[in-house]
Amino acid sequence: MTKRRLSLSLLATLGIAAMSSGAAIAEDFPDRSIDVIVAYNPGGGTDVAARTIEPYIEKYLGEDLVIINKPGAGGEVGFSLLAAGKKDGYTMGFINLPAMYSYSYERDTSYSPKSFTGVANLVYDPGVIVVRSDSKLKTLQDLVDYGKNKPGALPIGTSGSVGSSEHIAILGVEAATGAKFNHVPFGATAPLRTALLGGHIQVAAFNLSEADEYVEDGSMRLLGVMSEERSPMSPDTPTFREQGVDVISGSSRGLAVPAGTDPKIVAILSAAVEKAVNDPEYLAKAKSAGVPVHYLGGSDYDAFLTNVSKSLDAAWAATPWSK
């Protein structure tokens, strides 16, 4: 046998061995605990969603999940860690859209939409604007009028940073009404809620699940929900559209792994998540915890991720949020 034929034969053998090894790894997956990165502080909507479903994914996966909170830069720190993780299925994380994608429009990030492979979407949480229950701003129209009469004078706090879903929603309200507000990013929900309840800021924008219990106890009042239809979590609260402001916004929370992870491993994770999301006990716990479950898997989730990216392209062209 010539050296060339020997080399080709050896390469072919090595290739078959590598393929067999990869298949074995996928078949044995998982055989240890899996890290799950949450890019926000404990107590926020993403953290609550993660810890609510954690035991049910463990139930169907057969291994422990280790939730790791990595807050910073409105979630960018955690998203970057996920993108840089090993492609072996043992690093998974929550991706929050549109915020995760939108940051890459106005600043350099160490990841792009192509850095992740989706496992499944778990939550869709509509955006809201809230005030303290004793606020003089009683309606969304009161807020709009203030923003028109005193442009830029009223601060509105958000739980993210520049480019977060809440910030983009505020820009949408400005574009739809001609009002102008002063965006104040807090980077996390907990300090924003504290500032609002303490009277340090008059208006806040975050997600409905993060406001629900405070509305229930009477300490906050919703001015509107940014969904197409009224939310079952707050059926008496009108949508923005009902009040003449055509803005729909919210945050999706799904699970993803670093791009390049073996599709067989992704399929194993996806199957476990689908079973967990449909577990009656989980659904009861999610309802009790105020987690607005909205499951998307497989091609549906892929299409959703693509559509979010396209809609952000259009939004950026119309109203760049770095300005």
N, C-alpha and C positions, 0 to 999 in steps of 0.2 A: 504493500500500500504506500502511495506517495505521501510526502509530508503534508501536501495540500489536502488530500483525501482524509488523512489522519486528523488534521485540524478541523475540517468540516464535521467529521464524525464525532470528535470530542465536543465541539460546540453544540451539535444536535443533542448529544447525550446530556450535557449540562443544561440545555434548554428544557428538555423533558423533565429532568430532575427538579429544576426550579419551578416548573408548572405544577408538578406533583406536590412539591413542598407548599406552594401557595394554596392549592386545593385542600391540603391537609390542615393548614392553618385556618382556613375558612370553616372547615367541617368541625374543628375543635373549638371554634369561637363561640362564646367567650369562656375562658378558663381562669379568669381573675376579675377583680373589680374594675369598673370603668369610671374614669374621671369625667365629670360633667361641669363645664365652665359656665357660670352665670355672670354676665358682664356688668352686674349691678349689685348694690348693697343688699344685705338681708332685710326682709320686710317689704320690699317693693313688689310690684305686680309680677315680675318675672321670677323672682325668688319664691314667692308664694306658689306660683304655677308649678315650678320645678319641684318643690318639696311636697306638693300635693300629689303629683303623679309618681314621684320617685318609688315608693314601695310597690306600686302596681307594675311598673316596668321591671323592677327586680323580680317580681313574682313570675312573670312570663319569660324573662331572660335567663333566670337561674343564677345570676350573680349580682353583687352589690353595686350600687351607683354611689359615687363620692362627689357630692356637690361642692364646688369650689367657687366662692365669690371673688371675682377679680374686677372691682369697679374702677372707674377712671376715665376721664375724657368722654363722658356721656356714653360709655360702653365700648369705646374704641380699644381700650387696653385689653379687655376680655376677648373681643373679636379678633384682635391681632394674635393673641395667644392661641386661639382655636385654629386660626389659619396656619400657624407655624407648628401645630401639633403633629405627632407621628401619625402616619396613615395606616394604622393597624387596627382601628376600631376601638381602641382603649382611651381615646380622647374624643369626647363628644361635647357639644355645647349648644346653648340657646342662641339663636340669631333673632334679632329684633328688627323688623322692617316696618317702615322704610328707613329708620335711623341708620342701620348698619351700612346700607348702600349709599345713603345721601351724604354721609361724611366724606366719601371719596370724591365728590364733585367739587367741594370747596377747599379741600386740603389734601396733601399727599398722605395716603394711608399705606400701611404695610400689607394690605390685602385688597382684593377687588371682588366683585360678585363671582368671579370664576375661581376664587380660592376655596369654595365650599361645595359640598355635595349635600343636598337636603335629605333628611331622614323622614320627617313628617312635621306638619304644622299642627299645633295643639290648641292655640288660643287666637281669637281675634277680639281685641278690646277697643271699643270705640272711644274716640277722644271726647273730652268734655271741658267746659270752662266753668269754674266754680268760684264762689265768693263765700265769705263768712255769712252766717245766717243773719247777722245784724247789719249787713252792708246796705248802703243806700242804693246800690245797683241791684234792682229787683228783676230786671229782664235783660235778655240779650240786646234788645233795642236800646236800653239805657246805656249799655256798654258801648255800642256802636256810636250813639250820640255823643258820649264823652270823648271817644276817639276822633270824632269829627270836629267838635267844638274846641278841644284842646289837643291838637295833634302831637303825639309823642310824649305827652305828659303822664299818661297812665302806664305804670309798669305792669306787665303780665309775666309772672314767673312760669318756667317750664321745668319739668323733671329731667330733661335731657340737656343738650347743648345746641349750638348753632347747627342746623340741619336735622334736628330731631323731628319726629312726626308732629309734635306739638308746635314747634317753631314754624314748620311749613304750614300747619293749619292756621296759625296766626297770620302769616303772610297771605293765606287764602282769604281770610276774613277781611283783611285790609284791601285786597284786590277787588273783592266782591262789593264792598261798602264804601270805599273811599276814606275809611277811618285810618288812623295811624296810632300805633302803640309802641311802647318801649319794652323790647324783649329782654328778660332777665333770666339767663339759664342757671339753674341750681345744680344740675348734674345728677340728681337723684331725687326720688319721690319724698323720702322721709324728711330731709331738711326743708323742702318746699312746703310740705304740709305743716311743719312746725312754724315756718315763717308766716303762712296764711292764718293759722289759728292764733298765733301770737300777735297778729295785727301789723306785722312788719312789711307785709305786702297785701294789696287789696284783692288781687285777682290771680288765679292760678289755672294752668292748663295741664292736665295729665289724662290718665285713662279712667274710664268709668269704674272698673273694679277697685282702683286705688282710692276712689272717693266714696264708694257705696256705703260703707259702715258709718262714715262721718255725716253723710246725708241722713242716714237712718236715725242717728242719735241727735240730730238737729243742730249740729255745730257748723255745717256747711250747707249751701244751697246751690243747686245746679242751675245754670242759665240756659243750658241746652246740651243735646247729645249730637255728635257729628256722625250719625249713622243714616243709612237710607230710610230705615223705618225705626219706630220707637223700640227701645231695647226692653226685653222682658225683665231685665234687672231694675229698670226704672220706667215702667209703662206710663206714668203720669207726666214724665218730662218730655216736652216737645223737641223734635229734632231741629237743627239749624235751618233746614230747608222749610220746615213748617213756619218758621219765623222770618222767612224771606231772605235768608243768607245761604246761598248755595255752596256749602262746604261739607264734604264728606272726608273724614280722616279717622285713623285709628292705628293701632299697633298690633302686628301679628307676632306671635312668639312660637317659634318652631325649633326643632332639633336638627343639627347638621354635624357633619364630620369634615375633616380636611379633604379637599379635592384630591383624587387619586387613591382614595381608600377602595379596597377590593369591593366590587359590586355585590359579591356574595355576602360579605360582612354587612354592607349597608342593608341588604335585603333581610338579614337576620334581625338587625336592629329595628327596621321598619315594621316587621311582623310583630315583634314584641310590643312596640308602641301602639300599633293598631289594636291589639288585644287589650292593652291597658286602658286605652281611651274608651273602649266599649264595655269595660267592666262596670256593672251596675253599682258596685260599692264605690268605685272611683267617681262615677258621675254624681253620686249623692254627696261625696266629700267635696267635689269641685263646686257644686252648687252652694254648699254650706260655706265654703271659703270665698265665694264670690269670683270664681274663676270662669270666665265666659268661654267655654269649650267650643272650638271650631276646628274639627279635624280635617286635614287634607293629607293624602298620601300618594305615593307613586307619581304618575304622570300629572295628576291634578296639582300636586305641590310644585312640580317642575314648571307647569304652566303659570302658576301663581307667582313664582319667583321671577319668571321672565316678564310677566305683566307689570310687576312692581318696578322693575328696572326701566321698562319702557315709559311708564307713567312719570317716573322721576326725570327721565330725559326731557319730557314735555314740560314738566313743572320748572325745571332748571332753565329751560329756554325762555319761559315766560317771566319768571321771577327768581333770579339767582339769589339764594339765601345767604351767600357770603357777604352781601352788601347791606 
